[in-house]
Amino acid sequence: MSKPIVAIVGRPNVGKSTLFNQIGKKRVSIVEDFPGVTRDRIYMDAEWLNHQFTMIDTGGIELEGQDSLLASMRIQAELAIEEADVIVFLTDGRAGITNTDDEIARILRNTRKPVILAVNKIDTPKQEMDVYEFYNLGLGDPTPIGASNALNLGDLLDRVVESFKDVEAIEEDPDEIHIAVIGRPNVGKSSLVNAMLGQDRVIVSNIPGTTRDAIDTHFTKDNIKYTLIDTAGMRRKARIDEPIERYSVIRSLRAVDRSDVVLMVISAPDGVTEQDKKIAGYAHESGKGCIIVVNKWDLIEKDSKTPLKFTDDIRDELGFLQYAPIIYISALTKQRIHRVPELVKYVAEQQNMRIKTSVLNELIRDALSVNPPPSHKGKPLKIYFMTQADVHPPKFIIFVNDPELMHFSYVRFIENKLRESFGFEGTPLRLIVKGRKEDDE
């Protein structure tokens, strides 16, 4: 089941990034006291009252070559409505209702999605009288908050998670392997989907952003059931603009949440982009299997060293995905397309691999003999044993005398040993270090 997506919308300088950071309890957005600082889409996972969701800080989008702030905010609100499950409409209690607020509220009133009106910068009891004006927006009861000092933040989040009951949950078939096809617009995601299916099930065009909606397609190959989630980037005709294109990241996040294995499609002529890194990072952090698919390989002039150079470049750009296999294809000529489902099946098997505790402890003994753990301030690290706690992704618990003695480099050493011995190709590994007394063993 995918996590609900909550978008914070509003005109610039009302405190969207400040609110976002307070919810995340960490400073992940740049916050300054003038409009337009947030230039990029920032996302994070959040939790409140045992409800997990993904928060999007939309920032103030300003369209290139267009001076109308009102039109810019209108497009921002429309896109947030289209992509988010719950919308937090943030306003400024000190400034009162502006024309832009009125315009965004008009759009929000016509949506069927839950909208929560929050009035920011209400930091003292005297200012609470300023909230009543916002009833005029016609969006129900406004929630007064002070984002800078987290005032009434709990009340706002209560309303957010209460709205999740109105969000339709998508239940997935556990017997199918769910594949998210991600990447920036015009790298050939829809063409790849069609080539894998052997028929034109998704509209293909060389105009970036043809696909507006995520499309699930089911197919069977070698008695294995697959679901393809096509997440081609969204761009509106007559509204082609680079900042707007970034809204496709929201769809990609949702698709990653629903997937088992992610196909990260890269255009061979263009290489890895910043947006690719963000989405791939999200897939890695979410514990999803990942395959790097380099499309349009037929357009590259090649010699014997070309694949090796491309692989080295990709490994440099995506250092956290060293475990992900790379396949070079052409969706146009069908080159190596038949290998993609086979690779997906293989990665899914690697995700669900279980290793016996006795075998793991044999590996630990070998690792300790090859590379004894370091001491800290004269206190040696003792590793008692390791056991596998979960799959999808594989999770291992290492029991030691003192977790603070376990340096991250030694954890990485053990992870490398696990991969050398058992593969785990295409899947991240989770290694958790826990302390226990020796006599508890």
N, C-alpha and C positions, 0 to 999 in steps of 0.2 A: 504494500500500500504506500502510495506516495505521500510525503508530508505536505500539509497545507502551506501555501505560499501567502505571506502577508506583505503587502506593499505599503510603504509610507509615501503618500503623495501630498503635494501642496506647493505653493509658490516658493521661490527662493527666499532664504533667510528667515524662515519661520521656526527653524530648529530641528529639521528632519534628521540631520546627521548626529546632532546631540542626543536626540531620542534614541536613535539607532544604537549609538554607543552605550547608552545607559542600559538598554535591554541586553546588549551583548556583554556588559560589564567589562568591556575592554575597548581601547581606543583604536578602532579599525578604520574610521573615516577621518579625513582632515576636517577640522572644525575651525573656522575663522568667522569673525563678525562682519562679513560682507558677502553679498550674493555670488553664486556661481562657483564656489570653491570646489564642490563635489562635481568632478567632470566625468566620473566613471560609475558604472553600476557596481555596487558593493553588496554582497550577500553574506549571510551567516546563518548557522543553525542556532536555534534558541529553544528554550524549554520553560514552561510555566505550568505549575500544578499537574505535572506528569504528562503534559501535552507537548509534543515536539513539533516544531514548525520551522520553516525557512523564512527569514526576514530579508526583505529587499529595501535598500536605501536608494530611492530613485534619484535623489539630488535634483538640482535645477537644470533641466535640459534647455539649451539655447540653440536654435536651429541656425546653421550657417547661412549667411546671406539674407536673414530675415530679422527685422528689428522688433517685430511684434511679440512682446512677452506674453500677451494674452493668448495668441495662437499657439505659442510654444507650450504653455501650460495646458491648453486644451488637448493638444496631441498627447502630452505626457499622461494626463488623466485618462484619456481614452485607451491608451496602450496598457496602463496599469489595470484598468477595468477588465480588459480583454485577457490578460495573462494571470492576474492574481486571483486567489480564492477569497481573501478578506482584504479590505482596503481601510487603512487608517488615514483619514483626511485631517492633516495638521494645519491649524490656523494660528494666528498671532493675536493673543488677547490684548496686548498693548496697542496694536495698530487698528484693531477692530476689523470689520468686514470690508474687504476691498472688491473692486470690480472683478479681479481675477478669481477671488474666492467665490463670488456669485456664479461665475461662468463654470468653474469646476463643480460646484454644488449642483448646478443645473444638469450637468452630464451624469453625476453620480445618482441623482434622484431617479434617473431613467434606467438604471441598471438593476438587475435582480440579485446582485451580489451583496453580501453584508458590508455595510459601510459604517465605520465608527468615527464620529466627529470628535476630535481632540482640540482643545484650546490651550495653547502653550503660553508660557511666560506668566502664569498665574502663580506667583511665588508668595503672596501674602493674603491674609483673610480679606483685606480691604479691596484687593483686586478681583475677588470672586464675583462682585456685582457686574464686572465687565463681561461675564460669561453669558448673561441672559440675552444679550444682543444676538448671539449666534444661533438662537432658536429660529431666527428669521431665515436661516439657510434651508430649513425644511428637511433636516436630516436627523430628527429626533433629538434626544437629550445629549447636549455636549458634555464631554468629560474634561474638567479643568486639570491641567498638569503643569508642573515645572520641570521640564526636561533636564535643565542644568543641575538641579539638585535632587532629581528622581522623586519629586513630590507627586503623590497620587499615581505613581507608575503602576502599582499593584492593581488599582481600580481599572486602569486602562487595559492591562493584560487580562484581567478577569473578563472583561467584555470581549476581548479578542478571542480567547479560548472558548467562551460561551458561543461565539459565532461559528465555531467549527462544526457544531451539530447540523448546520445548514449546508456544509460542504459535502458534496457527494463523494464518497470514498470509492476508489477503484480497486477491486479485489482481483488479484492475478492468479492464474492457474499455476499451482506449484510444480506441476509436471512439465511445464513448458520452460524453455530457456528464453528469457526475455533479453532482447538485444536493443540497446539504444544507439542510434546512428547520430553522432554529433560532429560538430565542426562549424566553421564560419560559413556564411552563404556562398554559393557558387563554387564549392569544392567538389561537387558531384555526389552529394548524399542520395538524392532521389535517383540518380542514374545507377548508383551502387545497389539500392534497394531493388530497382527493376531488373538489373542484371542478375541478382541473386535469385529473384523469383522467376526469371525467365519469361516475364511478361510485363507489359506496361501497366502496373497497378498504381503508380504515382505519376502525376503530371510532371514532365521534365521540360525545362526551358533554360536557355543560356542567359536569361534575365535573372539576376540575383534576387532571391526572395520570392520565387513563384509559390512555394508551399506556405500556406497561411496557417494550417492546422496540423497538429501532430496526428499522424495516421498510424493505427496499429494494423499490421497485416500478419496473418497466421499462415504458416506453411510447414510441411513435413518433409524431411530428407533423411533417408536411411533409418526410418522408423523413429526419428527424434523430432519432437514437436518444438517449433520455434515461433516466437512473436517478434516481429520487427517493429520498432517504434521509430518512425521517420521524424526527425526534428529539424527539418530544413528551416533556415533563418527567415524571420518575418520582416518584410518591408512592404509598405503600402505604395501603390501606384500614385504618382504625383506627390508623394511624400518621401522620396528617396533621400535619406540623409544619414550620415555615419552614426551620430549619436542614437537615432531611433533604431538603427540596426542592432544596437546592443541589447534591446529588449528580448532578442532571441535567446539570450542567456537564461532568462527565466524558464522558457520552455525546455531548454537543455537540462536545467537543474531538475525539473520535474521528471523528465525522461530518465535521467541518471538514477533518481530515487527508485523508479519502477523497474530498473533493469537488473539483470544478473551480470551481463557482459557488455562493455561499452566499446563500440567501434569508433575510434577517434579518427575522422577522415581529414587528411592533410592533402593539399594540392601540391604536387611535386614541383611545379614551377615557382610556387610562392613560399613553400616551407612552413615552419611553425610560426603562428601569430600569438600575440598576447592573449587574445580571447581563447585560443586553443589551450594555452597554459592554465588559464583560470578554470575552465571546465574540466580539463584533465586532472587538475589538482583537486577539484571537488569529487571527481570519481574516485581518486586515490584515497582521499580522506573518508569517503563513504564506504570503503572496503569493496568496491566493485572490481570485477575482472576487467582487464583493458587490453585491447589490441590496437596498435597504431597502423592505420591503413593509409598508405601513400598512393593516392589516385593520380590519374593523368600521367602515368609513368611512360606512356607512349610518346609524350611530347618532349621528353628529355633525350638529348644526344648523349649516348653512353659509350664508355669503354670498359675495360675489365675492372677498373677501380671505382667506377661511378657508384654502385650500390654500397660499397664499403664507406665511401666518403659521405653519402647521404645518411647512412646509419650513424656514423660518428657525429654528424651535425645534429641529428635528432636527439641522440643521447645527451649531447651537451645542452640542448635547449630544454629538454624534459628530463632533468637529472633524477627526479623522484620516480620516474617510470622505467628504471633500468630493467625491471623484470618483465616489461610488456613486450611481446613479440611484435616484429615489424614485418608487414607484408606489402609488396609493391604490386599494384594492380592498374588496370585500365578498365573502367566501367564501360567505356565506349567500345573497345575491341574485345571485351570479356577476358582479357589476359589475367590468369590466376584467380578468377572469380570463384571457380569451383572449390578453391582451397579455403575460402572464408568461412563457410559453415563448419567445415572440418576443424578449423582452428578455434572457432567459437566453442564447439563441443569439447575440444581438448582443454581449453581454459576453464570451462565450467566443471570438468572433472577434477582439474587441479584445485579449484576452489573448495571442492567437497572432499578432498583427500584427508583421511585420518591416519595418524601414525601412533602405534602402540607406545605406551609410556616406557616399557622396557627398552624399546629401540631408541627412543629419545634420550634416555639416560646413558645408553651406550655411546650415542653421539656426543653428549656432554662430557663423558670421560675422555673421549678422543680429543675433543676440543681443548680440554684443560691440559692434556699432556702436550699438545702442540703449542698452545699459547696460554700459559698460566695467567690467571686474573691478577691485576695489579693490587697493591696494598695502598691504603690511604692513612697517613699519619701513623704508620706502624701497624695498622689493623688490617689483616688480610680479608679479602672477600672469599666467602665459602658458598659454593653453589651445591645445594643438597640434591635437588632433582627438578625435572621439567616434565610437564604433562600438557596434553592438548585439551583445551576447554571447549572449543567450538570450531565450526567450519563456516565458510561463506561470509567473510574470509576466515582462513585458518587462524585460530587464536591459541597462543601458548602461554602458560604461566610458569615462570621460573622462580623457584623458592630459594632464597638466600638468607644469610645471617643478618645482613643489613642492606636494604635497598639503596641507601645513599652511597654505598661503596661500588655499586654497579654503574660504571661509566657508560655513556651512550655508545661510545666506540666499541665497547665489549659486547653490548647488546647487538650492534650491527654485525660484529664478528660471528656471533651465534646465528643470526639470521642468514648470513652468507653460507655458513655451514649447513643449515637446513636446506637452503636452495641447492647447494652442491650435492647433497645426499639424496634429496627427494624431488627436486625440480621446482614445484609450485610456480610454474611459468605462467605469467599473465595475471597473477593475483597478488595483492599486497598481503603481508603477514602482520599480525598483531602480537607483539611480545610484551607481556606484563610481568613486572618484577615485584614479588611479594616477600616480605620478611617473615621468618619463623625461627623459633629456637631449635637448636640441634636436637634436644631431647624430645621434641614434638614429632620427630620424623617417624 
